[in-house]
Amino acid sequence: MSSPDTELSFYDEIGGEATFRTIVDTFYAGVAEDDVLRPLYPEQDLGPATERFTLFLIQYWGGPTTYSEARGHPRLRMRHAPFAVTPLAKDRWLLHFRAGLDAAKLTPAQDEQFWDYVTHAAQFMVNSLE
């Protein structure tokens, strides 16, 4: 519970873990059927990737630090370096993330804040033009 002097984190503001799970579960449902993105996930089961991404986003937006406790610093570019993240892959990634945000039914201001972050992050991850 927060006091008047305590600022609510974005994590708490948008509904906590349940909201992040809605976003990421919806995102990975799209990835699972995507002919461009699915090959970028070598694991047969997308469950571990889903959990890692959920924990990362939860931590980034002010929730528990479980991601770093389990995996250390995110090092996103390094972790994605083995995969060719093309402009097309970025666009498909954003398409599925958009579906996740839509499923979460955030307020327009919350949606805009989240979308701004992910669009910049997605562009940052592009590491191949082919």
N, C-alpha and C positions, 0 to 999 in steps of 0.2 A: 504494500500500500504506500502511496506517496503522500507526502505532506505538501502544504502550499509552497514550501521552499524547494521542493524536489522536482526536478524536471523529468517528465515521463519520457522514456526512451521510445524511439520509433517502433522498436520491437513490441513494446507494451501497447503503444498507441494503436497499432493496427490489429491487435488481437493475439499477440504472442505466438507460441509454437504452432498452434492449430492453423493459423493463417499462412505461415511459412510452409507448412506441410501441404496445404491446399495448392499453393503456388507451384511448388516444386513437383508434387505428384502430377499435376496437370501438365506441367512442362515436360516431364519425362514420358508421359503417355504419348505426347506428340513425337518426342525424339524416338521412341520405340518403333514408330511407323515411318520414320523419315529416312529416305534412301540416301540422303547426303550426310546426315548426322549420325545415324546408327553405326556406320562403320568406324566412327571415331571412338566408340566405346568398346574396348576389346573384351570386357567381361560379358559373359553369356547373360547374366542376371544384372539388370540395371539397378537393383536394390542398393548395393554398396555406393554407387555413384549418387543415387538419390539421397541417401543418408549423408554423405559427405557434403553435397551441395546445400542441403537443408541446414546442416550445422554451420557451414560457412556463412550463409546468409543470416541466420539467427545471430551469430556472433557479430558480424559486420554491423547489423542494425541495433546493437545494444543489448542483446540477450546473453544467455550463458556462454561462457568461453570454452565449451566442450570441444569445439573444432581444434583450437590451438593446443588444448591439453592432450588431445589424441594425436594430432598430426604436426604440431609445431607451426611455424610461420606459414601463412598461405602460399607464398611464392607462386602466384598464379601463372605468370608467364613461363617460369621454369617448369612447372607441372604440366603445362600444355605444349611445351616445345616439341615433344616427340610427334605431335599431331599437326597435320597441315590444316590450319584454321584459315580458310579462304574467305573472301568477301561474301561468296554465296553461303558458306557455312554460317557466317555471322548473321546474315539475313534470315536464314532458316531458324537459327538459335533464337533470334529476337521474335520471330513469328510464334514459336512455341512458348516463349516467356510471356509474350503479350496475352496468350490464351490463359496462362497461369494467373497473371494479374487480373484479367477479366473475371476469372472464376472466384477470386478473392473478394471482389466487390468492395474495393477500397473507396474512400472518398476521392473526389477529383484531385484534391491537393496531395493526398497520400500517394495516389496512383502516379501523379506527375513526378513526385520526388523519387519514387522507386524506379520509374521508367527512365528518368534522366540518368540515374546511376547505371542501370543495366545497359543502356545504349552506349554510354561512354566506356564501360567495362568491355563490352563486346567488341567495340572498335579497337580497343587496346590489345585484345587477344589475337587479332588478325596477324598472322606470321608468314603467310604465303599468298601470292597472287594467283597461283595455279591450283 
